[in-house]
């Protein structure tokens, strides 16, 4: 496969600094080399540069960095659209606000191809707030709502050339959902698999049912992997730690199942904050998970000496 790596060093959407170093950490952890070793052609497109920020004023006074995130969204959407031409883009965040741009740019590409875009959102949070409902004001909490055409973004974020149908979105691993988001998710028809559902049913049958829908509709599949999908005991490098996340094997199983289908057309790796990491262990795990998605099998997995890393 032809892969394009796109850095999106955004930290304006998060509540603490450090995510802008995420793309460098993932590169240092050997992402390009791992992909090349699996037989993929890899092109590193460098880092997206934000558009000039314009003055934007909103009635929700809690909002933080709205002009900056709007400018980043414009630039990332254009980069996602360009990078997805005849290749699989892998976007390196940056906080999860980058997905306002990645998903909207990919939705434009899918619409032009006449194929539906599905989104698998692997995250402790649904990021389904609007500009009106977010209480924290941190805009890494709004990208999925924006990209699926929820109300309240017009005039503040870039206009959407194409929106993702909320019924084609599956959120998995949720364990921190605000009341406003819970109501909006239900009304929009998003498929929600929180950690209780995973505990009760197992992650495989839940994912298998969603992937069957993607296949039946000949859809394109974007996967957005937030570090906090994972339990913080194995992935500490995130500013939004929530106990009780996916285990090492659950996460790899998701990636292996995705690989088996061949449906994935694009990928986000977000919310990695290297300042909070332990000797690169989270960055290494994210690269290993990407390798599983891109075809590495258990029999191919390298054995590492015990040095604090996976």
Secondary structure as UniProt FT lines:
FT   STRAND          2..8
FT   TURN            12..13
FT   HELIX           19..21
FT   HELIX           22..28
FT   TURN            29..30
FT   HELIX           31..37
FT   TURN            38..39
FT   STRAND          41..47
FT   TURN            61..62
FT   HELIX           66..83
FT   TURN            84..86
FT   STRAND          88..93
FT   TURN            96..97
FT   HELIX           98..113
FT   STRAND          117..122
FT   TURN            131..133
FT   HELIX           139..141
FT   HELIX           143..147
FT   TURN            148..149
FT   TURN            151..152
FT   TURN            155..156
FT   HELIX           166..168
FT   STRAND          169..174
FT   HELIX           179..188
FT   STRAND          191..194
FT   HELIX           195..201
FT   HELIX           203..216
FT   TURN            217..218
FT   STRAND          220..226
FT   HELIX           227..229
FT   TURN            232..234
FT   HELIX           248..261
FT   STRAND          264..270
FT   HELIX           274..276
FT   TURN            279..280
FT   HELIX           281..293
FT   TURN            294..295
FT   HELIX           298..300
//
